[in-house]
Structures are given as structure tokens and as C-alpha cells.
Amino acid sequence: MKALLIAGSLLLAACGSGDSAFVSGCAAVGAMEPICGMRNPEDIEVLPDRKTLLFSQMGANIEQGTPGVLSFLDTRTRAITQAFPAASHAPIRPAGFKENWGDAACPGEPDARFSPHGISLRQRDDKRWQVAAVNHGGRETIEMFELLTDPPAPRLEWRGCVVPADGTYVNDVAVMRNGGVVASHMFDKHLPAIAGMSVGLLKAMLGIDTGYVFEWLPGGATRVLAESHGAFINGIEISPDDATVFANVYFGKEIRKLDRKSGKRLGAAPINHADNLAWDSKGNLLAVSHADDLPTQMACTKQPGNTCALEYAVLRINPETMAFSEILRHQGAPMVPQRSPRELDGTLYLGTYTGDRMVAMPYPPHQ
């Protein structure tokens, strides 16, 4: 513990020395078009109409669970509408459940403290569309929704929640066709803080295994994937056949490939500080890697909502071989520190954990 305190003090001292420039205005730069008027659009999914994006507008501080919302973006008009909580919705309590896609122990619909993080959208075996959203507001849960696409506009109906083990701190989630999920746990949420920083995060920054991938199945069965442990498990994705899981080990400097059933490690891509993952239309994985040093990133997170001019890279990964190539590296206007890449019909959309915008740009062609 003494060694951890010393190392943590050194890290905190370094974090205090960082500096980060901010981007102002909302003008395009070259082919990069900012879409402003958002609040921390952390994760992005494409709706089946291939015209609308669902995205999480994350609260300013996930550790405190400050409120956020789920929203729709019409990619043709750039109109943003709130998906959840909807303006006129009344919270559902257990007695009012029509269908429960989550745990029997779910205490009811989230209240006004709802604070979304990672999200996932998938068509189930029964042809219905399921959304899962990590929630830090008022409780640590994975909220389940059904996406309804009938006219006049898409909407979300809450369908229950998954309640992870006590102390779990979820980052991202991926829905399976059977209605289950795999999710990433970063570090023990209940660990104390040193100078305002969680001991769990300090351990992860030192390369100590603090997190893992876990699976939840309808009916409540939960298990940890055996070889998924790592230093801060971040973004997660699952293969179309639900056989393979891909997990970003943020401070472990790799994107790990796992067999879902056995939990065995199948391979890895040596990518440092990888955040969210997403599939492109050709069956490749996309990942964002943060290029700036830790002090600079920490300085940015101390300015919630501001648009930082941090450097990032977007990588395209072959899921079979885990070979990868860099398709974009950028710093400065018009974009911000990236989290989530999402391709839609030749356009790449990029979201962020701190800022007022996402960006749209032509998706770099395959070489």
C-alpha cells in the first residue's frame, strides 16, 4: 500500500502539470464537419433506418453520476431529439412491468439522475431491437430498452435493468442476439480516493489488473470471462455470431480478443489507450486511441463540456488477424478528444467524452 501511495503521489503530481488548449466555434475544417449543440456524445449506434444515430449524452462527471440523456440525431437534417428520458414519460415501477428484459431484482425505471455511458443496439433472435445503456446515475446498472421504429419517429421503451455485483464500475456493453450482454468493468467503484482520485484508477494507471469482462444472460446467470482481467477494461464489442469478444485494456496497451464461451484469450492488437470499439460496414473493427500524455488528458477532464484540442488516432482492425492500420490522426479544430467511431454509409461519425459536438467526415477507403 505504501508503494501505491508513493506511485500515486507521483502520478497526481504529473497530472497537475498538464495543459490543454480548447477549440472554439463550430466551423468545418477541410472535410471534417462538426455537429454542435450536444453534451459529451460519448457513444454512438446506427438505427436500422440507416438515417438516424442513437447516442449517449454523458453527464459531466461519471464518478458522481451527474445526469445525462439518450438522444437521436437525424443525419439528414442534423436535428437532435431526446430519446430517454422522454419529455412526457412517467417512471415505471416493478408492478407496472409489461416485459422485463433484465434482472428480476431490478428496482424499476431510472429516475431523473439517469447518467448514460456506453450503449449498444442489436436485433435479437426474435427480430426485436434491444438497446443496452450503462447507467451511473443513482445506481450502477445496465438499462434495457426496446427500440420501436414505427411512425412517426423512433422511440425507446424501457424494458428493465441488469444489476451487476456490488462495486462493479461498468464502462461499456454489447448486446447479444439472445438478449444477454457482455460488459466491461473498469475497477472497484467502492475503493477510497487519494487526493480526489480513486485508488482503483491509480492501480490501473500503474498497470495492475483492476477490471474484467463479464457476461449476463436472461434469467440472471452471470460470469466473468476467465482471461479478460486487465488494467482498466474500456470499450467492448462482440462478433456477429456472439462467439468472440473484443475488449480494450486501456492501461494494458492492447485490444484483446477472447473466446466468449471459454473465456480464453485468442489474440491481441498492441494499441495503447484504446477507447470505444465499433464495427464498420465491411466487418472491420474501428477503435479510437488517445495520443496525448496522461497529464494533458487529465487537464481536459477538469474542464467538463469544453472542447479540447487533444490528439487522437482512429484505427481499423482486422478481427481475424488483429492486424491494424491507422486511418486518421488529428489534433485541434474542429474536433475534440475522441471516444466512439461509427461508420454509416461512407460517413465516419466521431463522438467524445468531453465537448459539445461530434464530427462527420468521409470514411477513409480501404487500401
Summary of the structure (lengths in Angstrom):
residues: 367
radius of gyration: 19.2
end to end distance: 49.5
largest distance: 60.7
contacts: 1273
relative contact order: 0.16
helix: 10%
strand: 42%
